[in-house]
């Protein structure tokens, strides 16, 4: 009889019974393109009882495309028969504090950048490259989850339980990919309720001992580090890993002297919204706030036809460095907004063009949450939160690359098509199982019948395989390339 070891590898059968005019499955293609298997050194210290760690990670990566939200759902599903691992195998990996998930993500990003650059035409003019930073609220219903606190949600203007997720994205001229992240919590103003939690709940929060040299310990320490200091660390880490940029772009919360200085020191232009009223600039030999400078410059207001905006351009000095402040508003009665730019040679249109790239990270947050379950990890272990967020970002990178290569209209549309591809693969695998069942019946009816030998011959004999494939094909379900 065929054993489970044969069945679980059915998805690796050549052509996987897909239509002739269809490419390899999304999962197999992207794993190959990004050379996930090359990253085995990152997991060399992690042992999982003879099971390949990278194989488990590959399984995690395909979850959303086969409509599996978590490990519990997966091990109870149809798909489990192709792996035959118990749920503890998956949980142990995600909860392992020794895994350097940051290095893994950066390695995938570097491979993605190389892959895309290799596919671009030599005649293509490189686009604007930018590091983009922003944070988003990650809600958690379980207040006993390790490290959660009350955090301020700017969207609903209310404090909620969860984390603030800081993300560093890289815009390479045509698309956005996440390259680094950190989770943060807030101490809160009430000293009686540290992190916004009653002492009895804080005491009950999940805790575990970690080696101080472990990656899990270092990532958990980031919970209490300032987001500004993490942005600086992420920029330096990206540059060390060979990822370079022309710009650093942030919203008003992040714009500060420390980030501006970091950008300039690394030969990048900083563009960001500005709203810190206590910061003073040198203007006309006086130290003034940006609001005072705007009022003194009202006579210099101009109208921009391209964006239908009114704006004022001023050059000021900040800690000995000349920067441009653009005061802009929509219509004559709109609210003034301020954009800071360290490039004195750029004009208003160029500044707005670049700053608008910041919206790509907002799109990432929306799509990653809605399609890939970003922040939906139900584990109380902080190491698992890091693991799940990393896997989600790699899933997004896969989609972004496929979107770039195949020129879909949106990531959402691509996601739906990818799910359909995976479900079609499931149909073909079920047909293969039907073939196995038929052969097993033949084995029971006839003595001295070597089923494994027969099945191997069918699969490896081109003529026989083609005949079986023709029987199982359903033309109406085949994917037709657009012409």
Number of C-alpha atoms within 10 A of each C-alpha: 13 14 8 12 12 10 17 15 12 16 18 9 12 12 14 17 22 24 18 12 10 13 12 16 17 19 19 13 14 19 14 12 15 22 15 18 13 12 15 14 10 16 16 10 9 16 12 12 8 6 11 14 20 16 13 17 16 17 15 21 22 18 20 18 22 17 14 17 16 16 19 13 15 18 18 12 11 11 16 16 15 16 16 13 13 12 15 10 15 19 14 13 20 21 19 19 27 19 21 17 23 17 16 20 20 19 19 21 22 17 16 21 16 12 15 14 13 10 9 12 8 9 6 7 9 12 12 14 21 25 29 27 23 23 22 19 22 21 19 20 12 14 20 19 22 21 24 31 27 23 23 20 18 10 8 8 8 10 15 19 23 27 26 25 19 20 24 21 22 27 22 20 13 11 16 25 26 25 25 24 23 23 28 27 23 21 16 17 10 10 9 11 15 16 21 23 21 11 12 9 13 20 11 12 17 17 14 8 8 15 11 10 10 14 19 24 18 14 19 20 14 16 19 13 15 12 21 16 12 17 24 16 12 20 22 16 15 19 12 10 13 9 18 19 21 18 24 25 27 22 19 17 14 21 21 17 12 13 20 24 17 19 24 16 10 14 13 20 20 25 29 26 22 23 20 14 11 9 14 19 23 19 18 11 9 10 16 18 17 23 17 14 21 22 9 11 14 13 9 11 14 13 16 13 9 7 12 11 15 19 22 19 20 16 18 22 16 17 11 9 13 16 20 23 25 25 25 23 18 15 12 10 7 11 10 16 16 21 22 23 26 22 17 12 8 11 13 17 13 10 18 14 11 17 24 10 22 24 13 16 22 15 13 19 17 13 18 20 15 11 16 23 16 21 21 17 19 14 17 20 21 26 23 21 21 24 23 24 23 22 22 23 24 21 21 24 23 23 21 21 21 19 19 16 12 10 12 15 10 13 21 16 11 18 21 12 15 20 17 15 21 18 15 18 18 17 14 21 20 14 16 21 14 12 14 18 13 11 20 17 12 13 15 12 10 9 8 8 15 14 18 15 9 12 15 10 13 15 15 13 11 10 11 12 15 14 11 15 19 12 8 15 16 12 10 7 10 14 16 12 8 4 3
